[in-house]
Amino acid sequence: MLASTLRHVFLALCILPGAISFKPHDFKTCSQSGFCRRGRGLAERAQAADKWVSPYSVDSGSLVFSPGKDSVKATVKSSLYPHINFELELRVHEDGVVRVRMDEVNGLRKRYDEAASWSLVGEPKLSKTVQWVHEKGQIRGLIGEVKDLEALISFSPLRVALIRNGREEVVLNGQGLLHMEHFRQKTFPVAEETESGEDAEPIAGDQTVLAAAGPDTRWFEGEREDAYWEEQFGSWTDSKPKGPESFSIDINFPSHGHVYGIPQHATRLALPSTAGEEPTYSDPYRLFNADVFEYLASSPVSLYGSIPLMHAHSAESTIAVLNLVGSETWIDIQYPSESSTNTHWISESGIIDIFLLPGPTASDVFQQYARLTGTPALPAEWSLGYHQCRWNYVDSNDVRDVQKRFDEEDMPLEVLWLDIEYSKDHKYFIWDEKSFPDPVEMVQDVEAIGRKMVVIVDPHLKRTNDYPVYKKASELQVLVKPASGEGEYEGWCWSGSSSWVDFFNPASWPWWQSLFKIEGDSDEWHWSKSTEGVFIWNDMNEPSVFNGPEISMPRDNIHYGGWEHRDVHNINGMLFQNQTSKALLARSTPAKRPFVLTRSFFAGSQRFGAMWTGDNMGTWEHMAIGVPMVLSNGIAGMTFSGADVGGFFGNPDPEMLVRWYQVGIFAPFFRAHAHIDTKRREPYLLEEPHKSIVRKFLKLRYAMLPVWYTAFREASVTGVPILRPQYVVLPKDKNGFAIDDQYYIGKGLLVKPVVAPGVSQISVYLGEDQVYYNYFDHQVYRGSAHGSNVSVPAALDQIPLLRRGGSIIATKERPRRSSPLMKNDPFTLTIALSNTGYAEGELYLDAGDDFSYQSGEIVWRRFTAEVFKSAKALSIRNADMVPGHQNDAVDGVSLTNYDRENAFARSIKDVRVERIALLGLPWKPKGVKSQAGVELDWTYAAGVASTGTKEGTASVLVIKNPPVTITGTWAITIQE
């Protein structure tokens, strides 16, 4: 086993250029990418020109409206190539989203147009109320009930704008940078005589003189063909058999000075500039899923996933654009003024398929995006606990010992993970019997305490006929093909010589799902040495190819349907996670919620599971940048995300590791992970006081699991992220638009993780006129209408965590070894009164691991606390939220037959509320009574009221063991 492991590690280190540290020369810059050079060169020519007019225009006589008037099509011509036809289509969706499509018509070849079929949950419903108004040189589509939104198409030159209340929100081709390279026959240079009178040889390489024919295109396309038909990078040659097919377009936000999104990049949430005067970065942001080891902590370099979604925000509105293209894309960002943003998108192939999401609020944008690509899946509740991983736990006894040590040290743990060394010769699914002779029994030992295991399954299959997974895939002909379109592409990864499943091929889907069956057809291989307590980690699915260009697959490889890999590269990883998720669904009857962690992702991946930020480093810089990275993922739909606690590479010192755990417990996905060469750093190995500090915060995570699960219910219905940046929560506060080192969890908590050494106090920004309370000692902090900074204690054993005034949080203060053991434990309600004496909150519960919630097997409660001055009392109430919300209680179904006495509710009917804490009560109570008029047991500590301007420790009223349950409808009255 050891020899095999060392052999594979040595192989990887030899053939994987980035295995030691980030090496820029392994990945292209824009100047090394032919189509990006062409796109940027076009923008440079436009900027330098005295006059620049886009060559694209709409043939006004070609307008054709759909029968329902919900869409319009028109012919688009380029003055550069008048013989080439393009078609523009504009569709208006029921919710006001405007879809703009442009494709080449009757060209020499077909452009890839299937990205939407993988990302969208269905064909969007179109508007029935659009009113089209014809004007000279343009057409307007009036949208919405009050027609405050309009889509404007200008004909010559072609320009599309989304306008709200007379203000342009987003403009396409306003700068004239639109260019869709049409398919063409390869041309050769016009022969020129040399000094000796002989014909010159054709110019080799990727620079060839344009043949003289038709209109002069040099002012627009440049003097020479640049990497049209072949391109070199390092030792690799991209054959480009289809020739140039890129497109570029400027997408500008004339009224929005901040943009966010387009993950995944290690950079600020408010995206720094890449163009204009003194840009932060010299290269554009790149969307090209790539296996980047030890990535830089501030860079536009592409990482593991790509979501071509960008938010634009101002104090007046939030809008977004989704440029749904699956090929490599570069994006330049420029801020011409404090209140405007220009962006330039350059993609290698595909059609233009842009969705304009009109908002006008961030919540509206999240819902509009969710209606397009789906909401995040409601995860199994256990998956929100603590995950312990490293490359690798060496054998089954090691796994059992780790579990034992967590229990001995009184540290909660939810999931144990196995990396690639569990598998014999890295043949995934196949246990190494020397190290893991009893895999089913090992998993059952973990399951006995309510825990789960996650095992890695990568997409590369070892090319050997004694591996049944590869053998069957080869027989089914569902493997990616080389550029010739024949046979199987062979590359190198952890398994050595490998081939890759082509998940674009529908024939691969039932076969892949059959592999995960615990009990299956005896004639076909399936994973019988597994249990329903084993879940899956999909890594390396960019795809990562150690000996390929940019550590990935050649772009001229062939996928199902004859499409080149360049067309689908960024979509590839999503399909792997999708089919693995479906496989886990299919293995159980009744179905259990799957858990599949992915490294690579695309728009729509949120429907299939969680992701993490990849191979980070154990440094303060990487700890800090992980926060805005997770925020960026969240606003782009991938809210179930997190960064590896401790950093994958390196050996963090105890202070750093403690701080990293504090960051981790406030991320939706909470996993510690480490490289094979790092020292063991399970939290129980820490010395005191660090071990006790981590234990305390692990237990805090478990106490707050109801908070996380309730927030996930909202995300699964509305698309609103779990972690919410300042601009989302306080959209009119300009001071908060660029803040990304603190964030809100759901609606009621504000956290600012400490990501630097030696900190004992930290400044937290409060962007509203509201009272906040320290989560732990109830210290009162007051914000202001113009924003204010407050100093919060942040010693090593402290986390700057504040309760927002007006919130009610439900927690379970008896953390156990794993979350399933907490099902029947009592709740604590903590009420943080607002500066007007009001608070509200929610709690959502269900079985936690199945789909019975879709049949109404849920508990969804609303808590309120309100001062009634006329009665000189405050009332605390618990009411059922489902009535009146049957259509938005859970995702995808309407609970029309909801029964508040459903089976799940009955199963927890005796779960009680053991404690209610009320912060900021403005007067000392005379009595606290139940709805039946019974005096309750309570204590009161005088302190600062929620109202007024005083600071200090808040008053705290504690009601002990009130005679109420979490599922009951009740009221408690506090008399002044």
NORBEL-V156034 format. One record per residue. N is the residue number from 1. RES is the residue in three letters. PSI is psi in degrees with one decimal (999 if undefined). Layout:
n res psi
N RES PSI
N RES PSI
This chain:
n res psi
1 MET -48.5
2 LEU -42.4
3 ALA -41.5
4 SER -44.3
5 THR -46.2
6 LEU -36.2
7 ARG -43.5
8 HIS -37.5
9 VAL -44.2
10 PHE -43.8
11 LEU -46.0
12 ALA -41.6
13 LEU -31.4
14 CYS -40.8
15 ILE -6.3
16 LEU 102.5
17 PRO -32.8
18 GLY 14.6
19 ALA -21.0
20 ILE -45.6
21 SER 169.2
22 PHE 127.5
23 LYS 107.0
24 PRO -31.5
25 HIS -8.6
26 ASP -15.5
27 PHE 145.0
28 LYS 145.7
29 THR 172.5
30 CYS -37.8
31 SER -16.1
32 GLN 1.0
33 SER 118.2
34 GLY -48.0
35 PHE -29.7
36 CYS -39.9
37 ARG -44.7
38 ARG -43.1
39 GLY -43.9
40 ARG -36.6
41 GLY -38.8
42 LEU -44.5
43 ALA -37.3
44 GLU -38.6
45 ARG -39.3
46 ALA -40.8
47 GLN -33.6
48 ALA -17.6
49 ALA 144.2
50 ASP -35.3
51 LYS 132.6
52 TRP 120.3
53 VAL 127.5
54 SER 137.5
55 PRO -4.1
56 TYR 135.7
57 SER 157.7
58 VAL 133.8
59 ASP 103.5
60 SER -23.6
61 GLY -3.1
62 SER 1.4
63 LEU 130.3
64 VAL 123.7
65 PHE 146.4
66 SER 160.7
67 PRO -33.8
68 GLY 4.5
69 LYS 19.5
70 ASP -8.2
71 SER 161.2
72 VAL 142.0
73 LYS 152.3
74 ALA 153.0
75 THR 136.3
76 VAL 135.1
77 LYS 149.5
78 SER 129.3
79 SER -17.5
80 LEU -35.7
81 TYR 74.9
82 PRO -16.6
83 HIS -7.4
84 ILE 133.6
85 ASN 135.7
86 PHE 155.0
87 GLU 129.2
88 LEU 134.3
89 GLU 133.7
90 LEU 122.3
91 ARG 142.4
92 VAL 122.5
93 HIS 163.4
94 GLU -33.5
95 ASP 10.3
96 GLY -8.2
97 VAL 137.9
98 VAL 124.3
99 ARG 128.0
100 VAL 117.8
101 ARG 142.0
102 MET 132.2
103 ASP 156.5
104 GLU 136.0
105 VAL 131.1
106 ASN 39.1
107 GLY -178.6
108 LEU -28.9
109 ARG 173.0
110 LYS 133.6
111 ARG 151.0
112 TYR 123.2
113 ASP 25.2
114 GLU 4.8
115 ALA -42.2
116 ALA -33.0
117 SER -25.1
118 TRP -31.0
119 SER -38.1
120 LEU 147.3
121 VAL -14.0
122 GLY 176.4
123 GLU 120.5
124 PRO 146.0
125 LYS 135.0
126 LEU 155.9
127 SER 144.7
128 LYS 4.5
129 THR 12.8
130 VAL 136.1
131 GLN 123.0
132 TRP 132.7
133 VAL 118.4
134 HIS 130.6
135 GLU 169.6
136 LYS 119.4
137 GLY 9.0
138 GLN 168.8
139 ILE 140.0
140 ARG 135.7
141 GLY 114.6
142 LEU 127.0
143 ILE 145.3
144 GLY 166.6
145 GLU -38.9
146 VAL 4.3
147 LYS 36.0
148 ASP -7.5
149 LEU 138.7
150 GLU 147.4
151 ALA 124.5
152 LEU 124.4
153 ILE 114.1
154 SER 140.2
155 PHE -47.1
156 SER 105.6
157 PRO 165.6
158 LEU 129.5
159 ARG 134.6
160 VAL 132.4
161 ALA 143.6
162 LEU 123.0
163 ILE 134.0
164 ARG 125.1
165 ASN 42.0
166 GLY -0.8
167 ARG 127.3
168 GLU 123.8
169 GLU -42.0
170 VAL 141.9
171 VAL 130.1
172 LEU 130.9
173 ASN 28.4
174 GLY -28.1
175 GLN -0.8
176 GLY 29.6
177 LEU 3.1
178 LEU 130.2
179 HIS 119.4
180 MET 105.9
181 GLU 119.5
182 HIS 157.7
183 PHE 144.1
184 ARG 163.7
185 GLN 145.7
186 LYS 128.0
187 THR 161.4
188 PHE 156.1
189 PRO 149.0
190 VAL 130.9
191 ALA 136.4
192 GLU 147.1
193 GLU 139.2
194 THR 178.1
195 GLU -27.8
196 SER 1.0
197 GLY -1.7
198 GLU 154.7
199 ASP 138.4
200 ALA 147.7
201 GLU 149.1
202 PRO 141.7
203 ILE 128.4
204 ALA 168.6
205 GLY -153.0
206 ASP 12.4
207 GLN 104.2
208 THR 144.8
209 VAL 135.4
210 LEU 136.6
211 ALA 141.1
212 ALA 112.9
213 ALA 137.8
214 GLY -167.9
215 PRO 155.1
216 ASP 117.6
217 THR 0.9
218 ARG -32.4
219 TRP -24.0
220 PHE -46.6
221 GLU -7.8
222 GLY 169.1
223 GLU -31.5
224 ARG 155.5
225 GLU 137.1
226 ASP 105.0
227 ALA 39.4
228 TYR -44.4
229 TRP -6.4
230 GLU 148.7
231 GLU 137.4
232 GLN 139.5
233 PHE 113.4
234 GLY -128.0
235 SER 3.1
236 TRP 146.0
237 THR 126.0
238 ASP 117.0
239 SER -23.1
240 LYS 60.9
241 PRO -20.8
242 LYS -6.1
243 GLY -163.6
244 PRO 137.2
245 GLU 20.1
246 SER 165.2
247 PHE 151.4
248 SER 153.7
249 ILE 141.0
250 ASP 133.9
251 ILE 109.0
252 ASN 150.7
253 PHE 88.6
254 PRO -18.4
255 SER 16.5
256 HIS 122.8
257 GLY 1.5
258 HIS 136.7
259 VAL 150.8
260 TYR 166.4
261 GLY -139.8
262 ILE 49.1
263 PRO 150.9
264 GLN 125.4
265 HIS 149.0
266 ALA 86.5
267 THR -178.3
268 ARG 157.7
269 LEU -51.3
270 ALA 110.3
271 LEU 124.3
272 PRO 161.7
273 SER 154.3
274 THR -2.4
275 ALA 171.2
276 GLY -160.4
277 GLU 127.6
278 GLU 60.0
279 PRO 151.9
280 THR -42.9
281 TYR 149.3
282 SER -19.6
283 ASP 153.0
284 PRO 164.9
285 TYR 135.9
286 ARG 133.8
287 LEU 99.1
288 PHE 102.1
289 ASN 122.1
290 ALA 149.1
291 ASP 94.4
292 VAL 107.0
293 PHE 140.2
294 GLU 54.0
295 TYR 156.4
296 LEU 149.6
297 ALA -2.3
298 SER 104.2
299 SER 150.6
300 PRO 6.0
301 VAL 140.2
302 SER 147.8
303 LEU -141.4
304 TYR -24.4
305 GLY 164.0
306 SER 121.3
307 ILE 108.8
308 PRO 53.5
309 LEU 129.6
310 MET 128.4
311 HIS 144.7
312 ALA 135.3
313 HIS 143.2
314 SER 175.7
315 ALA -17.5
316 GLU -32.3
317 SER 163.3
318 THR 131.7
319 ILE 175.2
320 ALA 159.5
321 VAL 139.0
322 LEU 112.3
323 ASN 92.8
324 LEU 87.2
325 VAL 137.9
326 GLY -5.2
327 SER 171.4
328 GLU 137.0
329 THR 138.9
330 TRP 143.3
331 ILE 117.3
332 ASP 141.3
333 ILE 130.9
334 GLN 141.1
335 TYR 91.9
336 PRO -24.5
337 SER 175.0
338 GLU -18.5
339 SER 17.8
340 SER 156.2
341 THR 134.7
342 ASN 135.8
343 THR 150.9
344 HIS 117.9
345 TRP 130.4
346 ILE 116.9
347 SER 148.3
348 GLU -35.5
349 SER 175.4
350 GLY -179.1
351 ILE 164.0
352 ILE 121.1
353 ASP 86.5
354 ILE 131.1
355 PHE 125.4
356 LEU 112.2
357 LEU 111.5
358 PRO -7.1
359 GLY -129.7
360 PRO 1.0
361 THR 164.4
362 ALA -40.3
363 SER -38.7
364 ASP -42.7
365 VAL -44.1
366 PHE -42.4
367 GLN -37.8
368 GLN -42.5
369 TYR -39.9
370 ALA -36.3
371 ARG -26.9
372 LEU -55.0
373 THR -2.7
374 GLY 157.9
375 THR 162.2
376 PRO 139.1
377 ALA 142.2
378 LEU 113.8
379 PRO 162.1
380 ALA 138.3
381 GLU -35.5
382 TRP -27.3
383 SER -8.3
384 LEU -2.0
385 GLY -161.8
386 TYR 130.2
387 HIS 130.0
388 GLN 123.3
389 CYS 154.1
390 ARG 159.6
391 TRP 92.0
392 ASN 154.5
393 TYR 124.5
394 VAL -27.1
395 ASP 178.2
396 SER -32.0
397 ASN -34.7
398 ASP -44.2
399 VAL -47.1
400 ARG -36.5
401 ASP -40.5
402 VAL -46.6
403 GLN -43.0
404 LYS -43.3
405 ARG -39.4
406 PHE -43.9
407 ASP -41.4
408 GLU -32.9
409 GLU 7.6
410 ASP 45.7
411 MET 121.6
412 PRO 147.1
413 LEU 139.9
414 GLU -41.4
415 VAL 135.3
416 LEU 139.1
417 TRP 148.6
418 LEU 126.7
419 ASP -165.5
420 ILE -20.4
421 GLU -5.2
422 TYR -23.9
423 SER 138.7
424 LYS 119.6
425 ASP 27.4
426 HIS 36.8
427 LYS 96.9
428 TYR 144.3
429 PHE -24.8
430 ILE 109.5
431 TRP 142.6
432 ASP 104.8
433 GLU -20.2
434 LYS -40.3
435 SER -29.9
436 PHE 70.7
437 PRO -17.7
438 ASP 59.1
439 PRO -39.6
440 VAL -45.0
441 GLU -38.7
442 MET -47.9
443 VAL -40.7
444 GLN -33.2
445 ASP -37.8
446 VAL -42.7
447 GLU -25.6
448 ALA -21.2
449 ILE 18.8
450 GLY 9.7
451 ARG 173.8
452 LYS 168.3
453 MET 149.9
454 VAL 131.9
455 VAL 140.9
456 ILE 138.8
457 VAL 111.4
458 ASP 164.1
459 PRO -9.4
460 HIS 135.6
461 LEU 128.5
462 LYS 128.6
463 ARG 82.5
464 THR 137.9
465 ASN -7.4
466 ASP 8.8
467 TYR 105.5
468 PRO -26.5
469 VAL -48.2
470 TYR -44.5
471 LYS -44.5
472 LYS -40.4
473 ALA -39.3
474 SER -42.1
475 GLU -38.5
476 LEU -10.5
477 GLN 48.3
478 VAL 26.6
479 LEU 150.3
480 VAL 141.4
481 LYS 154.8
482 PRO -177.9
483 ALA -26.4
484 SER -18.2
485 GLY 4.2
486 GLU 144.1
487 GLY -152.4
488 GLU 133.6
489 TYR 134.9
490 GLU 125.1
491 GLY -173.8
492 TRP 135.1
493 CYS -156.9
494 TRP -30.1
495 SER 1.0
496 GLY -136.8
497 SER 121.6
498 SER 157.5
499 SER 163.7
500 TRP 134.5
501 VAL 135.1
502 ASP 94.2
503 PHE -1.5
504 PHE -15.0
505 ASN 114.2
506 PRO -25.5
507 ALA -19.8
508 SER -20.6
509 TRP -55.6
510 PRO -35.1
511 TRP -47.3
512 TRP -42.1
513 GLN -34.2
514 SER -25.8
515 LEU -30.2
516 PHE -2.7
517 LYS 129.9
518 ILE -38.7
519 GLU 114.2
520 GLY -169.4
521 ASP 122.0
522 SER -19.4
523 ASP -13.1
524 GLU 142.2
525 TRP 137.6
526 HIS 167.0
527 TRP 74.6
528 SER -25.3
529 LYS 59.3
530 SER 177.4
531 THR 172.0
532 GLU -4.1
533 GLY 4.6
534 VAL 127.6
535 PHE 178.3
536 ILE 144.7
537 TRP 114.5
538 ASN 105.6
539 ASP 171.6
540 MET 22.1
541 ASN 26.3
542 GLU -39.6
543 PRO 152.2
544 SER 124.7
545 VAL 113.4
546 PHE -34.2
547 ASN 23.1
548 GLY 168.2
549 PRO 130.8
550 GLU 34.9
551 ILE 39.3
552 SER -167.2
553 MET 142.0
554 PRO 140.7
555 ARG -19.0
556 ASP 9.7
557 ASN 159.3
558 ILE 130.2
559 HIS 174.4
560 TYR 137.9
561 GLY -0.5
562 GLY 5.7
563 TRP 143.2
564 GLU 155.3
565 HIS -31.6
566 ARG -32.0
567 ASP -29.0
568 VAL 7.3
569 HIS -50.6
570 ASN -14.8
571 ILE -25.2
572 ASN -51.1
573 GLY -32.2
574 MET -38.0
575 LEU -34.1
576 PHE -48.9
577 GLN -39.1
578 ASN -51.9
579 GLN -31.4
580 THR -41.1
581 SER -44.0
582 LYS -32.7
583 ALA -41.4
584 LEU -35.7
585 LEU -39.9
586 ALA -17.2
587 ARG -16.4
588 SER 145.0
589 THR 115.7
590 PRO 162.2
591 ALA 142.1
592 LYS 151.8
593 ARG 129.6
594 PRO 157.0
595 PHE 118.5
596 VAL 117.2
597 LEU 132.9
598 THR 150.9
599 ARG -37.7
600 SER 146.2
601 PHE 166.6
602 PHE 177.0
603 ALA 120.3
604 GLY -13.8
605 SER -22.4
606 GLN -19.4
607 ARG -13.8
608 PHE -5.9
609 GLY -150.1
610 ALA 166.9
611 MET 162.9
612 TRP 168.3
613 THR 10.1
614 GLY -158.5
615 ASP 78.1
616 ASN 176.7
617 MET 152.2
618 GLY 67.4
619 THR 160.2
620 TRP -36.5
621 GLU -41.6
622 HIS -34.0
623 MET -44.0
624 ALA -44.5
625 ILE -20.6
626 GLY -29.2
627 VAL -56.9
628 PRO -27.2
629 MET -44.1
630 VAL -38.0
631 LEU -42.9
632 SER -42.5
633 ASN -41.3
634 GLY -44.1
635 ILE -15.3
636 ALA 18.5
637 GLY -28.4
638 MET 67.1
639 THR -21.7
640 PHE 78.3
641 SER 164.4
642 GLY 169.9
643 ALA 148.9
644 ASP 121.2
645 VAL 129.0
646 GLY -15.7
647 GLY 137.7
648 PHE -42.2
649 PHE 146.6
650 GLY 174.9
651 ASN 86.9
652 PRO 144.1
653 ASP 168.6
654 PRO -40.4
655 GLU -46.5
656 MET -41.4
657 LEU -40.1
658 VAL -47.8
659 ARG -35.4
660 TRP -36.2
661 TYR -35.8
662 GLN -34.1
663 VAL -44.0
664 GLY -37.3
665 ILE -14.1
666 PHE 25.5
667 ALA 146.4
668 PRO -45.0
669 PHE 123.8
670 PHE 98.5
671 ARG 137.0
672 ALA 138.6
673 HIS 155.1
674 ALA 151.0
675 HIS 157.4
676 ILE -26.5
677 ASP -2.0
678 THR 159.9
679 LYS 150.1
680 ARG 133.8
681 ARG 37.2
682 GLU 145.0
683 PRO -25.5
684 TYR -11.4
685 LEU -10.3
686 LEU 150.4
687 GLU 162.8
688 GLU 147.9
689 PRO 0.0
690 HIS -36.7
691 LYS -43.9
692 SER -34.1
693 ILE -46.5
694 VAL -41.8
695 ARG -44.1
696 LYS -41.1
697 PHE -27.8
698 LEU -42.5
699 LYS -32.3
700 LEU -41.0
701 ARG -43.9
702 TYR -35.4
703 ALA -32.0
704 MET 5.8
705 LEU -37.7
706 PRO -32.6
707 VAL -47.2
708 TRP -43.9
709 TYR -38.6
710 THR -40.4
711 ALA -35.1
712 PHE -33.4
713 ARG -45.8
714 GLU -43.1
715 ALA -38.8
716 SER -17.0
717 VAL -39.8
718 THR -18.2
719 GLY -3.1
720 VAL 130.5
721 PRO 157.6
722 ILE -48.0
723 LEU 126.6
724 ARG 119.3
725 PRO 167.5
726 GLN -44.3
727 TYR -23.7
728 VAL -44.0
729 VAL -39.7
730 LEU 75.6
731 PRO -15.2
732 LYS -4.0
733 ASP 98.9
734 LYS -29.2
735 ASN -21.6
736 GLY -0.9
737 PHE -30.5
738 ALA 4.1
739 ILE 128.0
740 ASP 14.0
741 ASP 5.9
742 GLN 157.6
743 TYR 165.5
744 TYR 142.5
745 ILE 112.5
746 GLY -134.9
747 LYS -15.9
748 GLY -4.0
749 LEU 141.7
750 LEU 124.7
751 VAL 143.7
752 LYS 95.4
753 PRO 148.3
754 VAL 123.0
755 VAL 31.0
756 ALA 153.1
757 PRO 157.0
758 GLY 24.8
759 VAL 136.3
760 SER -21.3
761 GLN 152.4
762 ILE 148.0
763 SER 127.2
764 VAL 133.6
765 TYR 128.8
766 LEU 112.9
767 GLY 21.9
768 GLU 160.5
769 ASP 81.1
770 GLN 155.4
771 VAL 141.8
772 TYR 153.5
773 TYR 136.2
774 ASN 131.0
775 TYR -31.4
776 PHE -43.3
777 ASP 3.6
778 HIS 20.1
779 GLN 138.0
780 VAL 132.2
781 TYR 145.1
782 ARG 127.8
783 GLY -175.7
784 SER 164.2
785 ALA -27.7
786 HIS 6.0
787 GLY 144.9
788 SER 152.7
789 ASN 134.9
790 VAL 149.1
791 SER 126.0
792 VAL 135.3
793 PRO 138.2
794 ALA 40.9
795 ALA 171.4
796 LEU -29.8
797 ASP 16.9
798 GLN 146.7
799 ILE 129.3
800 PRO 92.0
801 LEU 120.0
802 LEU 143.4
803 ARG 133.2
804 ARG 131.1
805 GLY 133.7
806 GLY 7.0
807 SER 152.3
808 ILE 125.1
809 ILE 132.7
810 ALA 127.5
811 THR 166.8
812 LYS 113.2
813 GLU 21.5
814 ARG 65.0
815 PRO 136.7
816 ARG -170.7
817 ARG -30.1
818 SER 160.9
819 SER -36.7
820 PRO -26.7
821 LEU -8.6
822 MET 2.4
823 LYS -44.3
824 ASN 11.3
825 ASP 150.3
826 PRO 164.1
827 PHE 155.3
828 THR 130.9
829 LEU 127.0
830 THR 120.9
831 ILE 119.5
832 ALA 98.7
833 LEU 142.6
834 SER 176.8
835 ASN -0.4
836 THR 6.2
837 GLY 32.2
838 TYR 152.5
839 ALA 151.9
840 GLU 160.1
841 GLY 171.9
842 GLU 159.6
843 LEU 126.7
844 TYR 133.6
845 LEU 146.4
846 ASP -169.3
847 ALA -24.0
848 GLY -16.5
849 ASP 1.1
850 ASP -164.5
851 PHE 19.9
852 SER -20.5
853 TYR -27.6
854 GLN -11.8
855 SER 10.1
856 GLY 12.7
857 GLU 73.7
858 ILE 165.0
859 VAL 121.6
860 TRP 108.6
861 ARG 149.9
862 ARG 125.6
863 PHE 139.0
864 THR 150.6
865 ALA 125.6
866 GLU 134.5
867 VAL 129.6
868 PHE 99.5
869 LYS -36.6
870 SER -32.2
871 ALA -1.5
872 LYS 54.6
873 ALA 162.5
874 LEU 133.8
875 SER 131.7
876 ILE 127.8
877 ARG 151.5
878 ASN 119.5
879 ALA 155.3
880 ASP 128.0
881 MET -18.8
882 VAL -47.5
883 PRO 127.4
884 GLY -11.4
885 HIS 29.4
886 GLN -28.2
887 ASN -15.0
888 ASP 24.8
889 ALA -44.9
890 VAL 162.9
891 ASP 134.9
892 GLY -11.0
893 VAL 157.5
894 SER 125.4
895 LEU 63.5
896 THR -26.5
897 ASN 30.6
898 TYR 136.8
899 ASP 117.6
900 ARG -16.9
901 GLU 35.0
902 ASN 168.4
903 ALA -41.4
904 PHE -44.9
905 ALA -39.8
906 ARG -33.6
907 SER -21.3
908 ILE 23.0
909 LYS -22.6
910 ASP 0.2
911 VAL 123.0
912 ARG 169.8
913 VAL 115.0
914 GLU -14.0
915 ARG 136.8
916 ILE 123.7
917 ALA 127.4
918 LEU 116.8
919 LEU 135.4
920 GLY 18.1
921 LEU 129.0
922 PRO 0.6
923 TRP 158.2
924 LYS 128.8
925 PRO 149.6
926 LYS -22.6
927 GLY 155.9
928 VAL 118.2
929 LYS 148.9
930 SER 174.8
931 GLN -26.9
932 ALA 1.2
933 GLY 10.8
934 VAL 131.3
935 GLU 132.4
936 LEU 165.6
937 ASP 122.6
938 TRP 159.1
939 THR 154.6
940 TYR 130.7
941 ALA 118.8
942 ALA 150.5
943 GLY -161.8
944 VAL 137.7
945 ALA 158.1
946 SER -30.9
947 THR 167.6
948 GLY -160.1
949 THR -0.3
950 LYS 150.8
951 GLU 168.9
952 GLY -162.9
953 THR 133.3
954 ALA 153.2
955 SER 145.9
956 VAL 118.4
957 LEU 125.6
958 VAL 122.7
959 ILE 119.1
960 LYS 129.3
961 ASN 54.3
962 PRO 150.7
963 PRO 56.7
964 VAL 152.3
965 THR 165.6
966 ILE -25.8
967 THR -7.2
968 GLY 157.3
969 THR 119.7
970 TRP 170.4
971 ALA 143.4
972 ILE 133.4
973 THR 133.9
974 ILE 117.0
975 GLN 138.1
976 GLU 999
